[in-house]
């Protein structure tokens, strides 16, 4: 599946429909995978935490959770379908999952949050199948405890495991448990547990649609959210640097001793996978200069230059392009 690199993180810039269809396909073909929903704050953490970066890039889907990721995609020239957020993805899969017979397991949150989340979702979506819930303790689990939790999860036969441990813990947990937990998808959604359980109010729809949900969260949780918003400024600055570095600019190379002047393209980024082109820069020649007896027309001149460059590259062999056990819920 096509990915787009933003500061070392490979994103799948998909729509909600693409994501839900992919998960259904995994279930039907008995495949296993995990999904991260990654905002700018997590991207910046990946630059400091190699284990988190590997876990994020190891996901079968890394989705753009945050308006900053979409802005970065626009700056880098990547096609996109807008944000895919954890709270909204949960609602969509709970809704359509009733027709598909999906079984949901909720893992994470503070004590009692997973139970409250499941109860509210069952009320909102009649017919929803909750396979089980579990709120892990706020400490490192022993190997025996972890193995027992995995065993109990598998006994519940979930199709989806919603993971609400917060970043970076949830990404690392999913990377360690994919395949061990026999679910089609492990999905790290973080704050969705708090929003849909009612513990923390969700931003109004109009703010979410405008991409300013961060303002609402900052106003309600300033001590927790201010660092994230500062990191977003640093994130965009780094994205601009990536764009300047990766953009394909022609570079003039002048040979000494009266040799001919030729242009060599820099390596294009993934967005320019169709190939790089060399183009002349500088003062545009006049019509009389370009069509004089010793100068071919501009179009012919460019074609000749391109052939020369490709012939030289080919001769050199260079490429031409760039605290409780989890428990089941009664049906």
Backbone torsions as a table, in degrees:
resi	resn	phi	psi	omega
1	UNK	NA	138.3	-175.9
2	UNK	-61.5	133.5	176.4
3	UNK	-123.3	157.7	178.0
4	UNK	-127.6	126.2	-175.0
5	UNK	-86.5	125.3	175.1
6	UNK	-127.3	106.4	179.3
7	UNK	54.1	41.9	175.8
8	UNK	88.7	-1.9	178.0
9	UNK	-108.3	129.3	-177.4
10	UNK	-92.0	109.9	-176.2
11	UNK	-97.4	146.6	168.3
12	UNK	-103.3	105.8	-175.3
13	UNK	-88.9	75.3	-173.4
14	UNK	-106.2	167.9	172.7
15	UNK	-89.6	167.2	175.6
16	UNK	-58.6	-40.7	-179.9
17	UNK	-62.0	-40.9	177.2
18	UNK	-61.5	-41.8	-177.2
19	UNK	-66.7	-48.0	-178.1
20	UNK	-65.0	-37.8	177.8
21	UNK	-65.7	-39.8	178.4
22	UNK	-62.1	-43.1	179.5
23	UNK	-64.2	-40.9	177.6
24	UNK	-61.5	-40.4	178.6
25	UNK	-64.4	-41.2	176.9
26	UNK	-58.6	-43.4	-178.4
27	UNK	-64.6	-44.4	-177.9
28	UNK	-66.7	-32.8	-179.6
29	UNK	-95.3	7.8	177.8
30	UNK	58.5	39.6	175.9
31	UNK	-94.9	163.8	178.8
32	UNK	-127.6	141.0	176.9
33	UNK	-162.2	167.3	174.6
34	UNK	-128.2	154.9	-172.7
35	UNK	-125.8	128.7	173.7
36	UNK	-108.3	142.3	174.5
37	UNK	-114.0	107.2	-161.5
38	UNK	-113.6	116.5	175.8
39	UNK	-91.2	173.9	178.6
40	UNK	-55.5	-38.2	-179.7
41	UNK	-57.7	-41.8	179.2
42	UNK	-70.1	-34.8	176.1
43	UNK	-60.9	-43.7	179.4
44	UNK	-66.7	-34.8	175.4
45	UNK	-65.0	-34.6	178.4
46	UNK	-61.2	-28.5	179.8
47	UNK	-73.3	-18.5	178.2
48	UNK	-106.3	-18.9	-174.4
49	UNK	-123.0	101.1	-176.4
50	UNK	-64.8	-36.1	179.0
51	UNK	-64.4	-38.6	177.0
52	UNK	-66.6	-41.5	179.2
53	UNK	-61.4	-42.5	179.3
54	UNK	-66.3	-39.4	178.9
55	UNK	-65.9	-40.1	179.8
56	UNK	-67.0	-46.0	179.3
57	UNK	-73.8	-16.0	177.0
58	UNK	-81.9	-8.9	178.8
59	UNK	-68.3	147.6	176.1
60	UNK	-71.3	-27.6	173.4
61	UNK	-135.7	128.2	171.6
62	UNK	-117.7	112.2	-168.5
63	UNK	-106.8	152.0	-175.0
64	UNK	-82.8	93.1	179.1
65	UNK	-98.3	93.4	-179.5
66	UNK	140.9	137.4	-179.7
67	UNK	-64.1	-26.2	178.2
68	UNK	-63.2	-34.6	178.5
69	UNK	-68.0	-39.5	178.7
70	UNK	-68.0	-39.8	175.9
71	UNK	-61.7	-40.2	177.3
72	UNK	-62.6	-42.3	178.4
73	UNK	-60.2	-40.5	179.1
74	UNK	-65.8	-43.2	179.9
75	UNK	-63.8	-33.3	-178.7
76	UNK	-90.1	-0.7	177.8
77	UNK	77.9	23.5	179.8
78	UNK	-89.5	134.7	172.2
79	UNK	-68.9	145.8	-176.6
80	UNK	-150.6	172.1	179.7
81	UNK	-123.6	20.9	-178.3
82	UNK	87.5	-177.4	-177.0
83	UNK	-70.6	152.4	166.7
84	UNK	-126.9	105.7	-175.2
85	UNK	-100.2	153.3	-179.4
86	UNK	-61.1	-48.8	-179.3
87	UNK	-60.2	-41.0	-179.5
88	UNK	-72.8	-37.8	177.5
89	UNK	-62.3	-38.4	177.9
90	UNK	-60.7	-45.2	-179.7
91	UNK	-64.0	-42.2	-178.2
92	UNK	-65.3	-42.1	-179.4
93	UNK	-73.6	-29.6	174.5
94	UNK	-67.5	-36.2	-179.0
95	UNK	-71.9	-57.9	-176.9
96	UNK	-75.7	-21.2	-179.5
97	UNK	-66.1	-20.0	177.1
98	UNK	-64.7	-39.5	177.8
99	UNK	-72.0	-28.9	-179.8
100	UNK	-88.3	-8.2	-178.6
101	UNK	74.2	29.9	-178.6
102	UNK	-69.9	141.1	176.8
103	UNK	-108.1	124.2	-173.2
104	UNK	-106.3	136.9	174.0
105	UNK	-123.0	133.7	-177.6
106	UNK	-112.3	115.4	-175.2
107	UNK	-121.2	114.1	177.0
108	UNK	132.3	-168.8	-180.0
109	UNK	82.2	172.0	175.7
110	UNK	-73.3	166.1	-179.8
111	UNK	-52.7	126.3	178.7
112	UNK	88.1	-12.4	-176.3
113	UNK	-69.9	-42.9	-178.9
114	UNK	-62.1	-40.5	177.5
115	UNK	-64.1	-45.3	179.3
116	UNK	-63.6	-40.0	178.3
117	UNK	-60.9	-48.8	-179.3
118	UNK	-61.1	-42.2	-178.5
119	UNK	-63.6	-42.9	-179.9
120	UNK	-68.9	-36.9	178.6
121	UNK	-69.7	-37.4	176.7
122	UNK	-64.1	-35.5	178.0
123	UNK	-70.7	-37.6	-178.2
124	UNK	-76.3	-33.3	-177.5
125	UNK	-123.0	83.1	179.6
126	UNK	-56.4	134.9	-177.5
127	UNK	95.0	-4.8	177.6
128	UNK	-64.3	136.2	179.8
129	UNK	-101.8	110.9	176.0
130	UNK	-99.1	112.7	-177.5
131	UNK	-76.3	-34.1	-179.1
132	UNK	178.7	169.9	179.1
133	UNK	-141.3	153.7	174.8
134	UNK	-160.8	130.4	173.7
135	UNK	-107.2	105.4	-178.1
136	UNK	-70.3	156.2	177.9
137	UNK	-70.1	156.9	179.6
138	UNK	-84.4	62.7	177.1
139	UNK	-161.2	168.7	178.0
140	UNK	-71.8	130.3	178.0
141	UNK	-78.1	147.2	173.2
142	UNK	-74.4	164.8	178.9
143	UNK	-59.8	-40.0	-179.6
144	UNK	-67.4	-42.4	178.7
145	UNK	-62.8	-43.6	-179.8
146	UNK	-62.6	-43.3	-179.9
147	UNK	-63.3	-37.7	179.5
148	UNK	-68.0	-38.5	178.3
149	UNK	-64.2	-44.5	178.3
150	UNK	-60.2	-42.1	179.4
151	UNK	-61.5	-43.2	-179.7
152	UNK	-68.6	-38.0	175.9
153	UNK	-59.1	-49.3	-178.6
154	UNK	-63.7	-31.6	177.2
155	UNK	-64.8	-27.8	179.1
156	UNK	-78.9	-11.1	177.8
157	UNK	53.4	57.2	179.4
158	UNK	-79.9	151.5	169.3
159	UNK	-93.1	-38.2	178.2
160	UNK	-124.4	135.1	172.4
161	UNK	-115.2	113.1	177.6
162	UNK	-86.7	123.4	-173.6
163	UNK	-110.8	117.8	-178.6
164	UNK	-119.5	61.8	-179.0
165	UNK	-101.4	-9.0	-176.0
166	UNK	81.5	154.7	179.9
167	UNK	-88.0	138.6	10.9
168	UNK	-95.4	2.4	-173.0
169	UNK	-63.7	-40.1	-174.9
170	UNK	-70.5	-35.9	177.6
171	UNK	-63.7	-44.0	-179.6
172	UNK	-67.0	-38.5	178.8
173	UNK	-63.3	-43.8	-179.1
174	UNK	-65.4	-40.2	178.6
175	UNK	-62.5	-33.3	-179.5
176	UNK	-81.2	-21.1	-172.4
177	UNK	-114.1	-4.5	177.8
178	UNK	-62.6	132.3	-175.9
179	UNK	89.7	-39.5	175.4
180	UNK	-70.0	-41.4	173.3
181	UNK	-88.0	121.6	-172.2
182	UNK	-84.7	59.8	176.4
183	UNK	-116.7	152.7	178.0
184	UNK	-63.1	-39.7	-177.0
185	UNK	-144.9	136.0	167.1
186	UNK	-103.0	127.4	-173.3
187	UNK	-126.5	117.3	179.8
188	UNK	-85.8	113.4	-173.4
189	UNK	-121.1	-6.2	172.3
190	UNK	52.6	-110.0	-171.9
191	UNK	-64.3	-14.4	179.0
192	UNK	-57.6	-33.3	177.9
193	UNK	-61.0	-45.2	-178.5
194	UNK	-70.7	-40.3	-179.0
195	UNK	-65.4	-52.6	-172.8
196	UNK	-80.3	-14.4	172.9
197	UNK	-84.8	-14.4	-178.8
198	UNK	90.9	3.6	-179.1
199	UNK	-69.1	-38.2	178.3
200	UNK	-127.2	132.1	179.2
201	UNK	-65.0	141.8	176.1
202	UNK	-87.6	147.8	179.3
203	UNK	-60.2	148.4	178.1
204	UNK	-58.4	151.9	-178.2
205	UNK	-54.4	-39.8	-176.4
206	UNK	-66.0	-32.2	177.2
207	UNK	-71.5	-37.5	178.2
208	UNK	-66.5	-40.2	-179.4
209	UNK	-66.8	-31.9	179.4
210	UNK	-84.0	-5.8	179.8
211	UNK	76.9	23.0	-179.9
212	UNK	-116.4	28.2	176.0
213	UNK	-57.9	-30.4	-179.9
214	UNK	-60.6	-31.5	179.3
215	UNK	-67.3	-40.1	179.5
216	UNK	-64.4	-45.0	-178.9
217	UNK	-68.2	-36.8	178.2
218	UNK	-64.7	-39.5	179.7
219	UNK	-66.7	-34.5	-177.0
220	UNK	-87.0	-31.6	-178.0
221	UNK	-131.3	62.8	-174.3
222	UNK	-62.8	-38.1	-176.9
223	UNK	-67.1	-27.9	-178.7
224	UNK	-92.5	-34.2	-170.1
225	UNK	-95.3	-15.0	-173.7
226	UNK	-63.2	-36.6	178.9
227	UNK	-62.8	-39.4	-179.8
228	UNK	-63.4	-39.5	-178.4
229	UNK	-71.9	-33.8	174.7
230	UNK	-65.7	-40.7	179.7
231	UNK	-64.3	-26.1	178.6
232	UNK	-66.0	-33.9	176.5
233	UNK	-65.0	-46.0	177.4
234	UNK	-62.7	-36.4	178.9
235	UNK	-60.0	-49.5	-178.4
236	UNK	-65.5	-34.6	176.5
237	UNK	-63.0	-41.3	178.5
238	UNK	-68.7	-33.9	177.3
239	UNK	-64.2	-41.8	177.2
240	UNK	-60.9	-39.7	177.2
241	UNK	-63.8	-41.4	177.7
242	UNK	-61.5	-42.3	-179.8
243	UNK	-62.4	-41.2	178.8
244	UNK	-68.6	-35.6	-179.3
245	UNK	-72.3	-40.0	-172.5
246	UNK	-90.8	-14.8	-177.3
247	UNK	-65.4	143.4	-176.3
248	UNK	-85.3	103.7	175.3
249	UNK	-109.8	137.8	174.8
250	UNK	-68.9	140.7	-178.9
251	UNK	-119.3	121.1	-178.6
252	UNK	-77.7	132.6	176.5
253	UNK	-126.0	116.7	-177.9
254	UNK	-103.6	121.9	179.0
255	UNK	-79.2	144.2	179.7
256	UNK	-78.9	170.2	175.9
257	UNK	70.2	31.4	175.9
258	UNK	76.9	13.8	-179.9
259	UNK	-69.9	170.4	-179.1
260	UNK	-74.7	154.1	178.8
261	UNK	-95.1	128.2	179.0
262	UNK	-134.5	162.1	-176.1
263	UNK	-113.2	138.8	177.2
264	UNK	-121.0	126.5	179.7
265	UNK	-77.4	146.1	169.4
266	UNK	-75.8	161.8	-179.3
267	UNK	-67.3	129.7	-179.7
268	UNK	-79.3	158.3	175.8
269	UNK	-83.1	-175.9	-174.5
270	UNK	-61.5	-28.0	-179.2
271	UNK	-69.1	-20.4	179.3
272	UNK	-103.8	41.0	-175.2
273	UNK	-65.8	-12.7	-179.9
274	UNK	-76.1	-4.9	176.9
275	UNK	119.1	156.9	178.1
276	UNK	-103.6	151.0	-179.7
277	UNK	-123.7	143.6	174.3
278	UNK	-91.0	136.6	-179.8
279	UNK	-138.3	147.0	-179.8
280	UNK	-78.8	143.0	176.6
281	UNK	-125.6	163.6	179.4
282	UNK	114.4	-159.0	-176.4
283	UNK	-72.1	130.8	-179.0
284	UNK	-73.7	129.1	-178.8
285	UNK	-67.9	150.0	176.3
286	UNK	-72.2	164.5	-178.1
287	UNK	-63.1	-40.0	-178.6
288	UNK	-66.8	-38.8	178.0
289	UNK	-67.2	-41.2	-175.0
290	UNK	-70.7	-28.4	-173.6
291	UNK	-110.0	14.2	178.4
292	UNK	-67.9	175.7	-174.6
293	UNK	-64.5	-26.1	-178.0
294	UNK	-105.8	8.3	-177.9
295	UNK	-131.0	120.6	174.9
296	UNK	-69.5	163.2	176.9
297	UNK	-59.5	154.0	-176.1
298	UNK	-53.6	-43.0	-178.6
299	UNK	-64.8	-40.7	179.0
300	UNK	-68.1	-40.7	179.6
301	UNK	-59.0	-44.2	178.3
302	UNK	-63.0	-41.1	-179.6
303	UNK	-64.0	-43.9	179.5
304	UNK	-62.1	-43.7	179.2
305	UNK	-60.3	-42.6	-179.9
306	UNK	-63.5	-41.3	179.1
307	UNK	-64.7	-40.8	179.2
308	UNK	-61.7	-44.3	-179.6
309	UNK	-63.0	-47.9	-178.5
310	UNK	-64.4	-37.5	179.1
311	UNK	-64.7	-42.1	179.7
312	UNK	-67.0	-41.9	178.2
313	UNK	-61.9	-40.7	-177.5
314	UNK	-66.8	-40.4	-179.2
315	UNK	-65.3	-27.9	178.7
316	UNK	-88.2	-4.2	-178.7
317	UNK	77.0	17.4	179.9
318	UNK	-84.3	147.8	177.8
319	UNK	-66.8	155.4	-178.3
320	UNK	-94.9	-9.6	179.8
321	UNK	-145.9	161.2	-179.7
322	UNK	-93.6	NA	NA
323	UNK	NA	-10.2	-179.1
324	UNK	-114.3	150.3	176.3
325	UNK	-72.3	151.3	174.9
326	UNK	-64.8	142.8	-177.3
327	UNK	-135.3	148.9	-178.5
328	UNK	-78.5	150.8	174.5
329	UNK	-97.5	142.3	177.4
330	UNK	-67.8	138.1	179.3
331	UNK	-63.4	NA	NA
